[in-house]
Amino acid sequence: MQLENTYANYVDDEGAAQIQALEKELGMRVMAYATPSVPGDLSAEQLKSVEELEIKLCVRLVAYKKH
């Protein structure tokens, strides 16, 4: 798998290789991302909007507070 460095510039080639080795070991995809300091505190209505888009796009979304 070729990592797109534009989006994963916090993982160097060695780190990418380690992630790929873990993927092979687990037989699953592993997603790496830099964790922002504060997750978003969503209202019930906001959470519903996120969940609806997740279903529509078949993805998992995570909301974080802006820095």
C-alpha positions in Angstrom: 0.0 0.0 0.0 1.3 3.4 -0.9 0.8 6.0 1.8 -0.2 9.5 0.7 2.3 11.7 2.6 0.2 14.8 2.0 -2.2 13.4 4.5 0.1 11.3 6.6 3.2 13.5 7.0 3.5 12.6 10.7 4.4 9.0 9.8 7.8 8.5 8.2 8.8 5.6 5.9 9.9 3.5 8.9 6.7 4.1 10.7 4.7 3.3 7.6 6.6 0.0 7.3 5.8 -0.8 10.9 2.1 -0.1 10.4 2.1 -2.3 7.3 3.8 -5.1 9.2 1.1 -4.8 11.9 -1.6 -4.9 9.2 -0.1 -8.1 7.8 0.1 -9.6 11.3 -3.5 -8.7 12.1 -4.9 -9.4 8.7 -6.7 -6.0 8.9 -6.3 -2.4 7.9 -4.8 -0.1 10.6 -5.4 3.6 10.4 -2.9 6.0 11.9 -3.7 9.6 12.6 -2.4 12.4 14.8 -4.7 12.8 17.7 -5.9 16.4 18.3 -5.8 17.4 21.9 -9.6 17.9 22.4 -12.4 15.8 20.9 -15.5 17.7 20.0 -18.4 17.8 22.5 -21.4 17.3 20.2 -25.0 18.0 21.0 -27.5 15.2 20.2 -28.6 17.0 17.0 -24.9 17.4 15.9 -24.2 13.8 16.7 -27.2 12.7 14.6 -25.9 14.7 11.7 -22.5 13.0 12.0 -24.1 9.5 12.2 -26.4 10.2 9.2 -23.4 11.2 7.1 -21.4 8.1 8.3 -24.2 5.9 7.1 -24.5 7.7 3.8 -20.7 7.6 3.1 -20.1 4.2 4.8 -17.3 5.7 6.9 -16.6 6.5 10.5 -16.2 10.2 11.3 -14.6 11.9 14.3 -15.2 15.5 15.3 -12.5 17.5 17.0 -12.5 21.1 18.3 -10.7 23.5 16.1 -7.3 24.7 17.4 
